[in-house]
Amino acid sequence: MAASSSSCEAAITCDQATGYLKPCHEYLTGPSGAKPLPAYCDGAKALVSAAATPEDRKTACECIKAAAQTMPINAQNAHDLPDNCGISLPFEISPDLDCNK
């Protein structure tokens, strides 16, 4: 397994993953039913582009899960973000994520 670790390392870092969603903070912690501003969607789209490999997606998932555990995420807004921004996230923004799936 150690021999394959270099090919399985994620290129994305936690700072990058959470940084992409930083513009979304107001939306993700705000009242239900809000519509995301274009800047929120730009960040989410950048995250999708940056998390191109399975390793990147798992790393981004773990980082976002950890960040979501430190703030009061509005579950409805987090769930609606991909649809409202016209993107497909490979995971939900939630403190209860299972990043092994």
C-alpha positions as CSV (number, residue, x, y, z in Angstrom):
1,M,0.0,0.0,0.0
2,A,2.9,2.4,0.7
3,A,4.1,1.9,-2.9
4,S,0.8,3.2,-4.3
5,S,0.4,6.1,-1.9
6,S,2.1,8.7,-4.2
7,S,-0.5,8.0,-6.9
8,C,-3.4,8.3,-4.4
9,E,-2.4,11.6,-2.8
10,A,-4.9,14.3,-3.2
11,A,-3.8,17.5,-4.9
12,I,-6.4,19.6,-3.1
13,T,-5.7,20.8,0.5
14,C,-8.1,21.6,3.3
15,D,-7.3,25.3,3.0
16,Q,-8.3,25.2,-0.6
17,A,-11.4,23.1,-0.2
18,T,-12.8,25.3,2.6
19,G,-11.5,28.4,0.9
20,Y,-13.7,27.7,-2.2
21,L,-16.8,27.6,0.1
22,K,-15.8,30.6,2.2
23,P,-17.9,33.0,0.1
24,C,-20.9,30.7,0.8
25,H,-20.6,31.0,4.6
26,E,-23.4,33.6,4.8
27,Y,-25.7,31.4,2.7
28,L,-24.8,28.1,4.4
29,T,-25.4,29.5,7.9
30,G,-28.3,31.9,7.0
31,P,-32.1,31.4,7.0
32,S,-33.8,28.7,5.0
33,G,-35.1,29.6,1.6
34,A,-32.4,32.2,0.7
35,K,-31.0,32.1,-2.8
36,P,-27.2,32.0,-3.2
37,L,-25.5,35.0,-4.7
38,P,-23.4,34.5,-7.8
39,A,-20.2,34.6,-5.7
40,Y,-21.4,31.7,-3.6
41,C,-22.0,29.6,-6.7
42,D,-18.6,30.6,-8.1
43,G,-16.9,29.2,-5.1
44,A,-18.9,26.0,-5.2
45,K,-18.2,25.6,-8.9
46,A,-14.5,26.2,-8.2
47,L,-14.6,23.4,-5.6
48,V,-16.2,21.0,-8.0
49,S,-13.5,21.8,-10.6
50,A,-10.6,21.5,-8.1
51,A,-11.8,18.2,-6.7
52,A,-11.3,16.3,-9.9
53,T,-10.1,12.9,-8.7
54,P,-11.6,10.5,-6.2
55,E,-8.7,11.3,-3.8
56,D,-9.4,15.1,-4.2
57,R,-13.1,14.5,-3.5
58,K,-12.5,12.5,-0.4
59,T,-10.1,15.1,0.9
60,A,-12.5,17.9,0.2
61,C,-15.3,15.9,1.8
62,E,-13.3,15.3,5.0
63,C,-12.2,19.0,5.1
64,I,-15.7,20.3,4.6
65,K,-17.1,17.8,7.1
66,A,-14.7,19.1,9.7
67,A,-15.5,22.7,8.9
68,A,-19.2,22.1,9.1
69,Q,-18.8,20.7,12.6
70,T,-17.5,24.0,13.8
71,M,-20.4,26.2,12.5
72,P,-24.2,26.1,12.5
73,I,-24.9,24.9,9.0
74,N,-28.4,25.4,7.7
75,A,-29.1,21.9,6.4
76,Q,-31.7,23.0,3.9
77,N,-29.5,25.6,2.4
78,A,-26.6,23.2,2.2
79,H,-28.8,20.7,0.5
80,D,-30.1,23.2,-2.0
81,L,-26.8,24.8,-2.9
82,P,-25.9,22.5,-5.8
83,D,-29.4,22.8,-7.4
84,N,-29.5,26.5,-6.9
85,C,-26.0,26.9,-8.4
86,G,-26.6,24.4,-11.3
87,I,-23.8,22.1,-10.2
88,S,-23.4,18.5,-8.9
89,L,-21.4,18.1,-5.7
90,P,-20.3,14.5,-5.1
91,F,-21.3,15.0,-1.4
92,E,-23.5,17.1,0.8
93,I,-22.2,19.9,2.9
94,S,-22.9,18.5,6.4
95,P,-21.2,17.6,9.6
96,D,-22.6,14.1,9.2
97,L,-21.0,13.1,6.0
98,D,-19.6,9.7,5.3
99,C,-16.7,10.5,3.1
100,N,-15.9,6.8,2.4
101,K,-18.8,6.6,0.0
